[in-house]
Amino acid sequence: MSTLVEIEAAIERLPRNDFQQLREWIAERDHEQWDQQLEADVAAGRLDQFAQEAIEDFQAGRFKDL
């Protein structure tokens, strides 16, 4: 297994095109992990309070049209 220092050094040596592909892959992976965490939070009810507050604000007229 490579260490983080070895991985960083290998990334520094990548040709520009390969580096761009790596950046895109990392961004995609990051978004997938964020989506999974959000789905887990929703399923666990950790966002229910925020949703309820938003509904109450909307019903009370405390909102702006976008």
C-alpha positions as CSV (number, residue, x, y, z in Angstrom):
1,M,0.0,0.0,0.0
2,S,1.3,3.4,-0.9
3,T,1.6,6.2,1.6
4,L,0.0,9.5,1.1
5,V,3.4,11.0,0.5
6,E,4.1,8.5,-2.3
7,I,0.7,9.1,-3.8
8,E,1.2,12.9,-3.8
9,A,4.6,12.4,-5.4
10,A,3.1,10.2,-8.1
11,I,0.3,12.8,-8.7
12,E,3.0,15.5,-9.1
13,R,4.6,13.5,-12.0
14,L,1.3,13.0,-13.9
15,P,1.0,14.5,-17.4
16,R,-1.6,17.3,-17.5
17,N,-4.3,15.1,-19.2
18,D,-3.9,12.3,-16.6
19,F,-4.1,14.9,-13.8
20,Q,-7.3,16.3,-15.2
21,Q,-8.8,12.8,-15.4
22,L,-7.8,12.2,-11.8
23,R,-9.3,15.5,-10.7
24,E,-12.6,14.6,-12.4
25,W,-12.6,11.1,-10.8
26,I,-11.9,12.6,-7.3
27,A,-14.7,15.1,-7.7
28,E,-17.1,12.4,-8.9
29,R,-16.1,10.2,-5.9
30,D,-16.5,13.1,-3.5
31,H,-20.0,13.9,-4.8
32,E,-21.0,10.2,-4.5
33,Q,-19.8,10.0,-0.9
34,W,-21.6,13.3,-0.1
35,D,-24.9,11.9,-1.7
36,Q,-24.5,8.7,0.4
37,Q,-24.1,10.7,3.6
38,L,-27.0,12.9,2.8
39,E,-29.2,9.9,2.1
40,A,-28.1,8.3,5.4
41,D,-28.9,11.5,7.3
42,V,-32.3,11.7,5.7
43,A,-33.1,8.1,6.4
44,A,-32.0,8.5,10.0
45,G,-34.2,11.6,10.5
46,R,-31.3,13.9,11.2
47,L,-32.7,16.6,8.8
48,D,-36.4,16.4,9.9
49,Q,-36.1,19.4,12.3
50,F,-34.7,21.5,9.5
51,A,-37.4,20.5,7.1
52,Q,-40.1,21.2,9.7
53,E,-38.6,24.7,10.3
54,A,-38.6,25.4,6.6
55,I,-42.2,24.4,6.3
56,E,-43.2,26.5,9.2
57,D,-41.3,29.5,7.8
58,F,-43.0,29.0,4.4
59,Q,-46.5,28.8,6.0
60,A,-45.8,31.9,8.0
61,G,-44.8,33.8,4.9
62,R,-41.1,34.0,5.9
63,F,-39.6,33.3,2.5
64,K,-38.3,35.0,-0.7
65,D,-39.1,34.1,-4.2
66,L,-36.0,33.1,-6.1
